[in-house]
Amino acid sequence: MPMDAVARFLTALSPEHREEVARRPADEQEHLAAAWEAELARDDLDTLDELSPAAAESEAARRIVDGTAPESE
């Protein structure tokens, strides 16, 4: 996975989560970024994405780091 996806994921995180994730190994960061992109593709963020793409990205990032993202179907 390109590092630009990781950079976008880190940008979407709150400052506290960003620091915590940035300390993790690169392969774990890439895994989290991939999960984040999958979370963004889920239908339940569509309305939020239409209102504020940045808010949707931030919410998806929070779900991934907190482990509250719904399982992929």
Backbone as JSON, one array per atom type, in Angstrom:
{
  "sequence": "MPMDAVARFLTALSPEHREEVARRPADEQEHLAAAWEAELARDDLDTLDELSPAAAESEAARRIVDGTAPESE",
  "N": [[0.86, -1.18, 0.0], [0.61, 2.18, -0.85], [2.41, 4.81, 0.8], [1.05, 7.21, 0.85], [-1.63, 6.69, 1.42], [-1.46, 5.94, 4.06], [-0.56, 8.35, 5.12], [-2.79, 9.99, 4.61], [-4.65, 8.67, 6.22], [-3.48, 9.06, 8.77], [-3.73, 11.83, 8.92], [-6.47, 12.08, 9.11], [-7.0, 11.25, 11.65], [-7.53, 12.05, 15.17], [-5.38, 14.3, 17.01], [-4.27, 12.93, 19.27], [-4.71, 10.18, 18.71], [-3.32, 10.08, 16.32], [-0.62, 10.44, 17.05], [-0.25, 8.12, 18.57], [-0.72, 6.05, 16.67], [1.26, 6.67, 14.81], [3.53, 5.83, 16.09], [3.51, 3.13, 15.79], [4.59, 0.11, 14.04], [5.46, 0.29, 10.51], [4.16, -1.6, 8.83], [1.89, -2.22, 10.31], [0.65, 0.27, 10.38], [0.04, 0.51, 7.68], [-1.8, -1.59, 7.43], [-3.89, -0.66, 9.1], [-4.55, 1.66, 7.65], [-5.53, 0.51, 5.31], [-7.78, -0.8, 6.32], [-9.17, 1.43, 7.11], [-9.71, 2.68, 4.64], [-11.43, 0.74, 3.6], [-13.5, 0.97, 5.43], [-14.38, 3.54, 4.82], [-15.59, 3.04, 2.41], [-17.91, 1.79, 3.07], [-21.5, 1.77, 3.23], [-22.78, 3.11, 5.36], [-21.54, 5.5, 5.92], [-22.14, 7.2, 3.91], [-24.06, 9.38, 3.97], [-22.91, 11.16, 5.81], [-20.54, 11.6, 4.45], [-21.45, 13.01, 2.23], [-22.24, 15.37, 3.42], [-19.93, 16.26, 4.78], [-16.93, 15.46, 3.74], [-14.45, 15.35, 5.11], [-15.25, 14.98, 7.76], [-16.42, 12.46, 7.58], [-14.18, 10.92, 6.93], [-12.67, 11.29, 9.25], [-14.37, 10.16, 11.19], [-14.46, 7.49, 10.3], [-11.74, 6.83, 10.63], [-11.52, 7.07, 13.41], [-13.19, 4.97, 14.2], [-11.73, 2.76, 13.28], [-9.29, 2.86, 14.73], [-10.28, 2.76, 17.34], [-11.41, 0.3, 17.26], [-14.08, -0.12, 16.67], [-15.27, -0.41, 14.25], [-17.74, -1.68, 12.02], [-17.99, -5.12, 11.06], [-16.73, -6.19, 7.89], [-18.79, -7.07, 5.15]],
  "CA": [[0.0, 0.0, 0.0], [1.43, 3.39, -0.87], [2.45, 5.57, 2.05], [0.11, 8.33, 0.83], [-2.84, 6.25, 2.11], [-1.14, 6.03, 5.49], [-0.51, 9.79, 5.46], [-4.17, 10.46, 4.65], [-5.24, 8.08, 7.41], [-2.96, 9.77, 9.94], [-4.31, 13.17, 8.9], [-7.88, 11.99, 9.5], [-7.08, 10.93, 13.08], [-7.35, 13.1, 16.16], [-3.95, 14.4, 17.34], [-3.86, 11.89, 20.22], [-4.64, 8.92, 17.99], [-2.28, 10.21, 15.3], [0.67, 10.18, 17.7], [-0.21, 6.71, 18.97], [-0.59, 5.22, 15.47], [2.55, 6.97, 14.18], [4.58, 5.07, 16.8], [3.39, 1.71, 15.44], [5.39, -0.29, 12.86], [4.92, 0.7, 9.21], [3.21, -2.57, 8.29], [0.64, -2.07, 11.05], [0.04, 1.51, 9.89], [-0.53, 0.21, 6.36], [-2.98, -2.42, 7.67], [-4.93, 0.24, 9.6], [-4.96, 2.53, 6.55], [-6.36, -0.31, 4.41], [-9.06, -0.99, 7.0], [-9.82, 2.74, 7.06], [-10.25, 2.86, 3.3], [-12.58, -0.16, 3.48], [-14.56, 1.57, 6.24], [-14.9, 4.68, 4.05], [-16.4, 2.53, 1.31], [-19.17, 1.26, 3.6], [-22.67, 2.6, 2.97], [-23.27, 3.88, 6.51], [-20.89, 6.8, 5.97], [-22.51, 7.97, 2.72], [-24.72, 10.65, 4.29], [-21.9, 12.02, 6.42], [-19.6, 11.94, 3.39], [-22.07, 14.05, 1.4], [-22.26, 16.62, 4.2], [-18.56, 16.66, 5.08], [-15.99, 14.36, 3.49], [-13.43, 15.3, 6.16], [-15.88, 14.4, 8.95], [-16.58, 11.03, 7.32], [-12.86, 10.32, 7.04], [-12.3, 11.31, 10.65], [-15.2, 9.17, 11.89], [-13.98, 6.16, 9.92], [-10.44, 6.64, 11.27], [-11.76, 6.84, 14.84], [-13.73, 3.62, 14.33], [-10.66, 1.79, 13.05], [-8.36, 2.88, 15.86], [-10.99, 2.33, 18.55], [-11.89, -1.07, 17.09], [-15.54, -0.15, 16.64], [-15.77, -0.49, 12.87], [-18.53, -2.88, 11.76], [-17.3, -6.13, 10.24], [-17.03, -6.15, 6.45], [-19.72, -8.13, 4.73]],
  "C": [[0.9, 1.23, 0.0], [1.33, 4.15, 0.45], [1.48, 6.74, 2.04], [-1.21, 7.95, 1.49], [-2.63, 6.32, 3.61], [-1.13, 7.49, 5.92], [-1.92, 10.36, 5.54], [-4.89, 9.94, 5.88], [-4.78, 8.82, 8.66], [-3.55, 11.17, 10.04], [-5.76, 13.15, 9.4], [-8.05, 11.72, 11.0], [-7.01, 12.17, 13.95], [-5.86, 13.17, 16.5], [-3.47, 13.29, 18.28], [-3.71, 10.54, 19.53], [-3.52, 8.95, 16.95], [-0.91, 9.89, 15.9], [0.83, 8.71, 18.06], [0.0, 5.8, 17.76], [0.76, 5.46, 14.79], [3.7, 6.22, 14.85], [4.55, 3.58, 16.44], [4.27, 1.39, 14.23], [4.68, 0.07, 11.55], [3.9, -0.29, 8.68], [1.87, -2.51, 9.03], [-0.09, -0.8, 10.63], [-0.63, 1.26, 8.54], [-1.79, -0.64, 6.5], [-4.15, -1.55, 8.16], [-5.45, 1.15, 8.5], [-5.85, 1.77, 5.56], [-7.74, -0.53, 5.02], [-9.86, 0.31, 6.97], [-10.45, 2.99, 5.7], [-11.47, 1.96, 3.07], [-13.76, 0.41, 4.26], [-15.19, 2.75, 5.5], [-15.83, 4.22, 2.94], [-17.75, 1.99, 1.77], [-20.3, 2.27, 3.41], [-23.06, 3.5, 4.14], [-22.59, 5.23, 6.67], [-21.31, 7.71, 4.81], [-23.13, 9.32, 3.04], [-23.73, 11.62, 4.88], [-20.91, 12.49, 5.37], [-20.15, 13.04, 2.5], [-22.06, 15.39, 2.12], [-20.85, 17.15, 4.45], [-17.62, 15.48, 4.87], [-14.94, 14.24, 4.6], [-14.0, 14.67, 7.44], [-16.06, 12.9, 8.77], [-15.24, 10.32, 7.45], [-12.42, 10.24, 8.49], [-13.09, 10.27, 11.45], [-14.75, 7.76, 11.56], [-12.63, 5.86, 10.58], [-10.61, 6.35, 12.76], [-12.27, 5.42, 15.06], [-12.64, 2.57, 14.21], [-9.74, 1.72, 14.26], [-9.02, 2.39, 17.14], [-11.5, 0.89, 18.45], [-13.39, -1.19, 17.06], [-16.11, -0.19, 15.24], [-16.57, -1.77, 12.69], [-17.73, -3.85, 10.89], [-17.69, -5.96, 8.79], [-17.92, -7.32, 6.09], [-19.14, -8.91, 3.59]]
}
